[in-house]
Amino acid sequence: MSKQFAVIGMGRFGSSVARTLYEMDYEVMGIDEDEEKINENIQYVTHAVAADSTDEMALKEIGIRNFDVVVVAIGADIQASILTTLILKEMGVKKIVAKAQNERHGQVLYKVGADRVVFPERDMGIRVAHNLISANVLDFIELAEDYSVAEVVVSPGMVGKTLRQLDVRARYGVNVIAIKSGEQFNISPRPDEVIQQHDVLVVIGHNRDLKQFEEHA
């Protein structure tokens, strides 16, 4: 049986998470105390409920404990975000992912029971910064504190060479996990794969090594 998700807070971030999961064919419940936000997103979720997430009884009635993952995507109201996370933890929700405004907010969310804390503004800032550092970098996703995945457009010097010839693993310490050629996505490419013009390399590695690769790619 596929995972079931609940997203509390249908602002820009929450609705984006809910819609993406829904489009990937997961069952998603959208929850917000603002009826208008629920109506705006009703076609992008499996179920939509107007409820106050700081009200334990309301969450019990929704059956929030039945969901595999609950995303607390509450926007500006830090107090409601912390209280909701605490209530979910006390109710025994399996996995809680909470959005934080800043590091301190994130620390509190972890203390009251969040399994994972995301910083959309900061993470987006990291992506944008990496895109600015190098025109070749299309996207950058932080996996852990020191490791990330980057999408890098191949440089003219790479075109016509095989992955074996480029040997980015030995030279930069990063691994090519996929090659994007237009609409095609080649996962775990072979060493004799020839790099074409406009290809995008999806590489994984330590941030320090990725930075070096980005600068020389």
Buried (B, 14 or more C-beta within 10 A) or exposed (E): EEEBBBBBBBBEBBBBBBBEBBEEEBBBBBBBBEEEBBEBBEEBBBEBBBBBBBBBEBBEEBEBBEBBBBBBBBBEBBEBBBBBBBBBBEEEBEBBBBBBBEEEBBEBBBEBBBBEBBBBEBEEEBBEEBBEEBEBBBEBBBEEEEEBBBBBBBEEEBEEBBBEEBEBBEEBBBEBBBBBBEEEEBEEBEEEBEBEEEBBBBBBBBBEBBBBBBEEB
